[in-house]
Amino acid sequence: DPTVDVLGLPDWVKTIFLDVGLGMIVFTCILGQLTTQVNASHCMIDFINNYFALFTLYTTMVVEFSGIMHSSYLIQNILSMASGKPIQSNEEPCSGFTLVFFWGRVLMSLAILGFCLAVTLAALFNGQTMIAVKYPSISVGVSVFLFFFFMAIVGMLEGMQIAFFAVAKLPASERGTSFFGKKTCDLLFKGNGENLPGFMIGRQLTVVASFFLVASITGLNITPGEGNNIFGISDSAQTFLNYGFHGAVITTILASITWQLAASAFPIAFLNNPVTYILLIIALALERSGLCSGAWV
């Protein structure tokens, strides 16, 4: 509400930091991500030598075992066949019940992903998302476009970091095979290579901002019990969806893991993409703006 007084700030400042969300974006980026990454890079053993790190590990293992994200393994297999690169694993090949259990979870994950996409798109076309409340002037078509656009931006940035580290070990002559590939490598690895960590900071800020925007697009504005539940589901199911888990599933699989797998299979193709060069410049510009320099403190 622009009429509410916040520290006596002018309306335009409140619009930028609160309505657009720049304040929460910078706060999340510095305290929620970059600070811990900087500390972990310098104190690796100390960072994991605590019970919370162990709890986090077990939590992620439970999520993986649940199979919610197992459609990523299908994508991994498809990209492995397309690139001709075998999947390297220390585990024995699945067989018998283990094989059936694995592919059963893949099918379940695909069904969950399809349902989450259906929920999001149906809500967008029905004007039942938070973007319709926050920005009512934005049309349905533009909302759908922004949904896929920002997911693609996140995906490109996720894939870029994989591709950059993959080619960092290659000779300079093998890093780029096109005009934009060479331009990207020249900018990224010039001098002492300070642009690579700079990209990581600018990338993080861009990813967080994009995720906040995607969250406002996928967030549901449906009150259970009023007869407007998506697809006529129960009130308890609608309450669960209102927490945003459908958006988390979509962004994790389609805007993160898929692009990382694609970049690991085709790193040179990522470097040769002109969008990669453009996003690299944007990320470096954001890093040089100093918005996230507080993470180094």
VOFI-677112 format. One line per 5 residues: their letters; for each residue x, y, z of C-alpha. Coordinates in nm, 2 decimals, always signed. Each point is the difference from the previous one (the first is absolute). Layout:
N
a = X:Y:Z  ...
END
This chain:
297
dptvd = +0.00:+0.00:+0.00  +0.18:+0.32:-0.11  -0.20:+0.20:+0.25  +0.17:-0.18:+0.30  +0.30:+0.19:+0.14
vlglp = +0.32:-0.20:+0.01  +0.29:+0.19:+0.17  -0.12:+0.32:-0.16  +0.12:-0.12:-0.35  -0.14:+0.17:-0.31
dwvkt = -0.25:-0.20:-0.21  +0.24:-0.07:-0.28  +0.25:-0.16:+0.24  -0.28:-0.22:+0.15  -0.11:-0.10:-0.35
ifldv = +0.35:-0.11:-0.10  +0.10:-0.17:+0.33  -0.33:-0.14:+0.12  -0.24:-0.02:-0.29  +0.25:-0.11:-0.27
glgmi = +0.18:-0.20:+0.28  +0.36:+0.13:-0.04  +0.04:+0.01:+0.37  -0.09:-0.36:+0.05  +0.20:-0.11:-0.30
vftci = +0.32:+0.16:+0.12  -0.07:-0.12:+0.36  -0.05:-0.36:-0.12  +0.29:+0.01:-0.24  +0.25:+0.12:+0.26
lgqlt = -0.10:-0.16:+0.32  -0.17:-0.31:-0.14  +0.25:-0.10:-0.27  +0.31:+0.19:-0.07  +0.12:+0.04:+0.36
tqvna = -0.03:-0.37:+0.07  +0.17:-0.08:-0.33  +0.29:+0.23:+0.07  +0.04:-0.15:+0.35  -0.02:-0.35:-0.13
shcmi = +0.26:+0.06:-0.27  +0.25:+0.10:+0.27  -0.11:-0.23:+0.28  -0.11:-0.31:-0.17  +0.04:-0.25:+0.28
dfinn = -0.13:+0.23:+0.27  -0.30:+0.08:-0.21  -0.12:-0.36:+0.00  +0.13:-0.10:+0.34  -0.34:+0.06:+0.17
yfalf = -0.33:-0.17:+0.05  -0.19:+0.24:-0.21  +0.21:-0.09:-0.30  -0.07:-0.37:+0.07  -0.37:+0.08:+0.04
tlytt = +0.00:+0.18:-0.34  +0.17:-0.29:-0.16  -0.26:-0.25:+0.13  -0.28:+0.23:-0.10  +0.13:+0.02:-0.36
mvvef = +0.04:-0.37:-0.01  -0.36:-0.06:+0.11  -0.12:+0.24:-0.27  +0.20:-0.18:-0.26  -0.12:-0.34:+0.12
sgimh = -0.36:+0.12:-0.02  +0.03:+0.01:-0.38  -0.16:+0.34:-0.04  +0.29:+0.12:-0.21  +0.08:-0.33:-0.17
ssyli = -0.11:+0.13:-0.34  +0.34:+0.17:+0.00  +0.16:-0.34:-0.04  -0.20:-0.06:-0.31  +0.13:+0.33:-0.14
qnils = +0.35:-0.11:+0.10  -0.03:-0.32:-0.19  -0.14:+0.17:-0.31  +0.28:+0.26:+0.00  +0.26:-0.28:+0.06
masgk = -0.12:-0.18:-0.31  -0.02:+0.32:-0.20  +0.36:+0.10:+0.09  +0.15:-0.35:-0.01  +0.14:+0.04:+0.34
piqsn = -0.07:-0.29:+0.24  -0.13:+0.09:+0.35  +0.28:-0.05:+0.25  -0.11:-0.16:+0.33  +0.14:-0.21:+0.28
eepcs = -0.32:-0.18:+0.04  -0.08:-0.34:-0.15  -0.25:+0.01:-0.29  -0.36:-0.04:+0.11  -0.16:-0.33:-0.04
gftlv = -0.31:-0.19:+0.11  -0.21:+0.18:+0.26  +0.25:+0.29:+0.03  -0.04:+0.07:-0.37  -0.38:-0.01:+0.02
ffwgr = +0.00:+0.22:+0.31  +0.22:+0.25:-0.17  -0.20:+0.03:-0.32  -0.32:+0.00:+0.20  +0.12:+0.31:+0.18
vlmsl = +0.10:+0.16:-0.33  -0.36:-0.05:-0.13  -0.14:+0.14:+0.33  +0.23:+0.30:-0.03  -0.12:+0.06:-0.36
ailgf = -0.36:-0.01:+0.12  +0.07:+0.24:+0.28  +0.19:+0.24:-0.23  -0.29:-0.01:-0.25  -0.25:+0.07:+0.27
clavt = +0.20:+0.29:+0.13  +0.03:+0.15:-0.35  -0.37:-0.04:-0.05  -0.08:+0.17:+0.33  +0.23:+0.29:-0.08
laalf = -0.13:+0.06:-0.35  -0.37:-0.05:+0.10  +0.05:+0.25:+0.28  +0.17:+0.25:-0.23  -0.28:-0.02:-0.26
ngqtm = -0.26:+0.03:+0.27  +0.16:+0.30:+0.17  +0.05:-0.19:+0.32  +0.37:+0.07:+0.06  +0.17:+0.26:+0.21
iavky = +0.12:+0.19:-0.31  -0.36:+0.08:-0.09  -0.04:+0.15:+0.35  +0.34:+0.18:+0.01  +0.01:+0.12:-0.36
psisv = -0.36:-0.01:-0.13  +0.09:+0.19:-0.32  +0.21:-0.29:-0.12  -0.20:-0.22:-0.25  -0.02:-0.37:+0.02
gvsvf = +0.21:-0.05:-0.31  +0.28:+0.22:+0.14  -0.02:-0.19:+0.33  +0.05:-0.33:-0.18  +0.28:+0.14:-0.20
lffff = +0.17:+0.14:+0.31  -0.04:-0.34:+0.17  +0.20:-0.18:-0.27  +0.23:+0.29:-0.06  +0.13:+0.03:+0.36
maivg = +0.03:-0.38:+0.03  +0.21:+0.00:-0.32  +0.22:+0.28:+0.15  +0.05:-0.20:+0.32  +0.07:-0.32:-0.21
mlegm = +0.26:+0.18:-0.21  +0.18:+0.13:+0.31  -0.01:-0.34:+0.17  +0.14:-0.16:-0.32  +0.26:+0.27:-0.05
qiaff = +0.17:-0.06:+0.33  +0.03:-0.37:-0.08  +0.13:+0.07:-0.35  +0.25:+0.26:+0.12  +0.15:-0.23:+0.26
avakl = +0.00:-0.29:-0.26  +0.21:+0.20:-0.25  +0.22:+0.17:+0.26  +0.23:-0.30:-0.02  +0.02:+0.00:-0.38
paser = +0.27:+0.18:-0.20  -0.10:+0.35:-0.12  -0.01:-0.12:-0.36  -0.27:-0.26:+0.08  -0.23:+0.21:+0.21
gtsff = -0.21:+0.17:-0.27  -0.07:-0.10:-0.36  -0.20:+0.30:-0.11  +0.01:+0.38:+0.01  -0.21:+0.02:+0.32
gkktc = +0.17:-0.30:+0.16  +0.34:+0.17:-0.04  -0.13:+0.33:+0.12  -0.15:-0.16:+0.31  +0.32:-0.18:+0.08
dllfk = +0.21:+0.31:-0.05  -0.21:+0.20:+0.24  -0.04:-0.28:+0.25  +0.36:-0.10:+0.03  +0.18:+0.32:-0.08
gngen = +0.27:+0.12:+0.24  +0.03:-0.21:+0.31  -0.34:-0.15:-0.05  -0.17:+0.24:+0.25  -0.31:+0.01:-0.22
lpgfm = -0.09:-0.36:+0.08  -0.07:+0.07:+0.37  -0.15:+0.33:-0.10  -0.24:-0.18:-0.23  -0.10:-0.24:+0.28
igrql = -0.11:+0.30:+0.22  -0.18:+0.18:-0.27  -0.16:-0.33:-0.11  -0.13:-0.06:+0.35  -0.16:+0.33:+0.02
tvvas = -0.17:-0.05:-0.34  -0.12:-0.35:+0.09  -0.15:+0.12:+0.33  -0.18:+0.28:-0.17  -0.13:-0.23:-0.27
fflva = -0.12:-0.25:+0.26  -0.19:+0.27:+0.19  -0.17:+0.10:-0.32  -0.08:-0.36:-0.09  -0.14:-0.04:+0.35
sitgl = -0.23:+0.29:-0.05  -0.12:-0.15:-0.33  -0.05:-0.36:+0.13  -0.13:+0.10:+0.35  -0.38:-0.08:+0.02
nitpg = -0.25:+0.25:+0.12  -0.28:-0.24:+0.08  -0.18:-0.01:+0.34  -0.11:-0.36:+0.09  -0.36:-0.04:+0.08
egnni = -0.14:+0.25:-0.24  -0.06:-0.24:-0.28  +0.28:+0.12:-0.22  +0.25:-0.27:+0.06  +0.22:-0.09:-0.30
fgisd = -0.14:-0.30:-0.19  -0.26:-0.04:+0.28  +0.25:-0.16:+0.24  -0.07:-0.02:+0.37  +0.06:+0.30:+0.24
saqtf = +0.29:-0.18:+0.17  +0.17:-0.06:-0.34  -0.06:+0.36:-0.10  +0.16:+0.12:+0.32  +0.30:-0.22:-0.07
lnygf = +0.04:+0.14:-0.35  -0.03:+0.36:+0.14  +0.33:-0.06:+0.17  +0.16:+0.01:-0.34  +0.14:-0.36:-0.03
hgavi = -0.12:-0.03:-0.36  +0.22:+0.30:-0.09  +0.29:-0.16:+0.18  -0.03:-0.32:-0.19  -0.02:+0.18:-0.34
ttila = +0.29:+0.23:+0.06  +0.22:-0.27:+0.15  -0.04:-0.24:-0.29  -0.06:+0.23:-0.30  +0.19:+0.31:+0.10
sitwq = +0.29:-0.15:+0.18  +0.09:-0.37:-0.02  -0.09:-0.04:-0.37  +0.22:+0.28:-0.11  +0.29:-0.11:+0.22
laasa = -0.02:-0.35:-0.15  -0.01:+0.15:-0.35  +0.30:+0.22:+0.07  +0.20:-0.29:+0.14  -0.08:-0.19:-0.32
fpiaf = +0.06:+0.28:-0.24  +0.22:+0.27:+0.16  +0.14:+0.13:-0.32  -0.35:+0.05:-0.14  -0.08:+0.21:+0.30
lnnpv = +0.31:+0.22:-0.05  -0.08:+0.05:-0.37  -0.35:+0.13:+0.08  -0.02:+0.38:-0.03  -0.24:+0.01:+0.29
tyill = +0.28:-0.13:+0.22  +0.22:+0.30:-0.09  -0.28:+0.25:+0.07  -0.09:-0.16:+0.34  +0.37:+0.00:+0.09
iiala = +0.03:+0.37:-0.06  -0.32:+0.06:+0.20  +0.13:-0.21:+0.29  +0.34:+0.18:+0.00  -0.18:+0.34:+0.00
lersg = -0.21:-0.10:+0.30  +0.31:-0.12:+0.18  +0.18:+0.32:-0.07  -0.30:+0.20:+0.13  +0.09:-0.10:+0.35
lcsga = -0.35:-0.11:+0.10  +0.13:-0.33:+0.14  +0.35:+0.11:+0.11  -0.12:-0.03:+0.36  +0.04:-0.38:-0.03
wv = +0.38:+0.04:+0.02  -0.02:+0.15:+0.34
END
